[in-house]
């Protein structure tokens, strides 16, 4: 398991700080391991810490009373959770966090974070940037869900993966789904069989080449046109 100080030194929250500045906080932070399928925080739990993912993949799940659920977000190494809740007037989780793989998470408590923000303008600036990034992520989620057809949603998501995994690339690239197709289907708010059928259809149309979780984007221009059409259709 990674040591707290090593974990803290690599986070965007402490970017630009000398390690000695936050060394005394290491003893009051915790790194916890979670097995695949383990619940990290349940809907309704009070958010008393921000979490920094050091290893693994974590899904944000929204459950219904019948036990069905939708995946509303995926988090990976370097991502935070709880930063948008911890100082809110209502700081209960509105979703459930579940480990999709073996994961390690660093937790910084509310009191520790408040002390850090009071003492360091650098950390305050970093924290505000984190909140801005969270807003951008949520805006991206809204844009994804605004795509009305299955194909439009899949095209939007795959192009987002291209931007994330191959920044600056304009041509054909291969992206890798970060988790199983079942989880991705839930993230895209569509049934798993429908997701698979549409991938097959897109492959037949020459847009993609699917090899398990690796998907080669063959006709990027057409995929981009699908996204534009998806926005127009959603108006």
SULKA-V850173 format. One line per field, one symbol per residue. phi: phi as a letter, one per 20 degrees, with the letter a starting at -180 (. if undefined). psi: psi as a letter, one per 30 degrees, with the letter a starting at -180 (. if undefined). burial: 1 if it has 9 or more other C-alpha atoms within 8 Angstrom, else 0. Layout:
phi: ???
psi: ???
burial: ???
//
This chain:
phi: .ffgfffgfeeffdfndfgffdgfeffddcdddcegnfeebdgnffedbeddeeboccdeddeefenfbcedacccgnedbnfedfdffcdefdbddcfecgccceddffffffffffecfffgfffffffffffffffffffffffeegffffffffffffffecgnfdefcdddffbfffffgffembfgffffffffffffeneccdcmeeceeedfgffffffffffffef
psi: kkkeeeeefflfegkfkkefegeffefglkkkkklkfkkeklkfkkjflkkkjfkakkkjkjklfffllkjflkkakflllfffeeglejhkkglkkkkflklkkkkjleeeeeeeeefjeeeeeeeeeeeeeeeeeeeeeeeeffkeleeeeeeeeeeeeeeefikfkfaklklkkfaleeeeeeeghlkeeeeeeeeeeeeeggeljkibfkjkjeieeeeeeeeeeeeeff.
burial: 0001001110100110000001000100111011110011111000101111111111111110000001110111110101111100001110111111111111111101100110000111011001100100000000011111011111111110111001000001111010101011111111010110011001100111110011111111001101101110000
//
